[in-house]
Amino acid sequence: MTRHSPYTLHNRSSECRGRRGEVATQHGIVQTPVFMPVGTQASVKAVTPENLKEMGAEIILGNTYHLFIRPGHQLIESFGGLHGFMHWDRAILTDSGGFQIFSLKDLATITEEGAAFRSHLDGSKLFLSPEDAVGVQEALGSDIMMCLDTCIPFPADRKQTVEATALTGRWAQRCRDAHRRRQQLLFGITQGGMYPELRRESAESLIDIGFDGYAIGGLSVGEPKEQMHDITEATVAHLPQDYPVYLMGVGTPEDLVEGVWRGVDMFDCVMPTRNARNGTLFTSTGKVVIKNSRYRTDHIPPDERCDCYTCRNYSRAYLRHLFVSREILAYHLNTIHNLHYYLNLMKDIREAIEKDRYGAFRDDFYGRLEGE
Amino acid sequence: MTRHSPYTLHNRSSECRGRRGEVATQHGIVQTPVFMPVGTQASVKAVTPENLKEMGAEIILGNTYHLFIRPGHQLIESFGGLHGFMHWDRAILTDSGGFQIFSLKDLATITEEGAAFRSHLDGSKLFLSPEDAVGVQEALGSDIMMCLDTCIPFPADRKQTVEATALTGRWAQRCRDAHRRRQQLLFGITQGGMYPELRRESAESLIDIGFDGYAIGGLSVGEPKEQMHDITEATVAHLPQDYPVYLMGVGTPEDLVEGVWRGVDMFDCVMPTRNARNGTLFTSTGKVVIKNSRYRTDHIPPDERCDCYTCRNYSRAYLRHLFVSREILAYHLNTIHNLHYYLNLMKDIREAIEKDRYGAFRDDFYGRLEGE
């Protein structure tokens, strides 16, 4: 069955693969390239949905693995899905749980049938097949669902990579077959480790099945940055240009700039939210480790170029005081700033591509970081 | 020197000592009776100033002891005081630090000169005289400052109580003499333990000195509720009716209702904020311990009679999920609800006194609690 792509292209950079477009979902249009804040357990940590809207978030990410374990997808479905449960009326992408189960290591066993694992909460035995992964995500009501995939460690030999990639392909077909609620989009995930030709094979097999979008999985798992960028580039080259491309679990601000350069439309990462809680703030001139005593009497905001709620109203000295005092407000204000920084970076990237000056934008971006 | 009282009476109940009025400060008029959310370390835990304004807070409390130790009053003064430092432009009352130093027990030594103590953070030796307490509070820029007082443990014998109460009186005179920035109000604190005649003597000695308001200190320290109410009543009887009366560190919703009945205008307590972080929500029908499994699938908000942000948008099931998952958003949403409950209770109390139906209001209040 031919499916209509949710992706619409606006502009293409003349300097690189970077492109400006949008993805249509049941809960609104998402402007791309986009960064998706991570809301693992039905909450983007330390902020409200209103905070996310104020900073311009159009889509957030939820984790199937976590929600399956607690509070359970049936309960969430009884609230009209994740949107109703967590009070978020814009788009949601859920990952399939594959990466989290892979992270459990000794607690998980992967077979042809699916993934058997033990809950990290209470050790109870659980099982997730590709069909289950789709069923759970349909119950969660996410706008974009991800196929269950197997992740490949780094480093991995060719044999291991071939097998895991082939299994991911067979699971992708089963996910596609199990997909009933077609208003919810389903994305395939390419694997193939650090082998460009396996990445190509993986992409081609997914295209044969046919999805609403294509993700690059299994990167940012410990490989050198350059290799991550090379594999991204090699994979994007084999993905259809009229569908959205999603680089999973990436990354630093620099990674986003480089990913867009290579044709990526969508990103997600815990970095802005997690670093906020660890007291590291992203700014236009580099990272600010707020607990540092150099900020004790500093009257300026975290980033003088930033217009987020935190930077409009608070000094580095106050944020340092909150952080060293372990005040909960520290996590809230730091998270607002970091997510705003990421979302605003993507907004600037979109504008630069619209004006076809992405090369100059990228130079300026690195120039400011080096100026610090 | 005769001082103009900051208090204006609006209405007086015909059934009790309850009264409706206002206290004028440099940062706005405070409608009374009022509950003041506690912002110990220059932050009302887990909420922003905007959240506090949305729930109608007109005054919050800061702690001299904590701010003196960290980040230091000189730093805060360089930000134009606590208001500028923490981004709050409404009224602030600071306590003197007496109660916190008293709570340090073995780490503190009280002499005629003042309180010698060790920081609970790093054990460093510190000293706070009555003059220091006023100087620090002047630097903090609080709208209402409190005299340094000595707290009396419960139980305490008469001799101990007489001595501590007399010392509090001598310190009150020294605080009054040290007071320079007269735009910042200074309140005296009555002590006298559980001895009504000592409470009277304490009140009279403070009135002789002359303050902008009078507080009842040393209650809610372990005595039976009835005794707390009796001593409140006995103290209020000896305080001037044209000045604000502040019952320090009190209390439960029931305590507020009873305090107002006996003539109290101002209250503060960590109970709504602390209980929020422990997962206990105050509602019109009693407490809701949100982690309880009975709320696992509960679709209703914490309090169906409440119109706070949390109750308008979230279910008990979602709040339970956040709390058991230790999501930071749980503390934020619970705190918004509990503070809204306290502030809304005070609003209802003010309206009831305006309509001279405080007795009926009080009956309804207890009736709803018993209905649960």
Interface residues (C-beta under 8 A of the other chain):
Chain A: Q41 A42 S43 K45 A46 V47 T48 R70 P71 L75 S78 F79 F85 M86 H87 R277 R296 T297 H299 N313 Y314 S315 A317 Y318 H321 L322 V324 S325 E327 I328 L329 Y331 H332 L333
Chain B: Q41 A42 S43 K45 A46 V47 T48 R70 P71 L75 S78 F79 F85 M86 H87 R277 R296 T297 H299 N313 Y314 S315 A317 Y318 H321 L322 V324 S325 E327 I328 L329 Y331 H332 L333
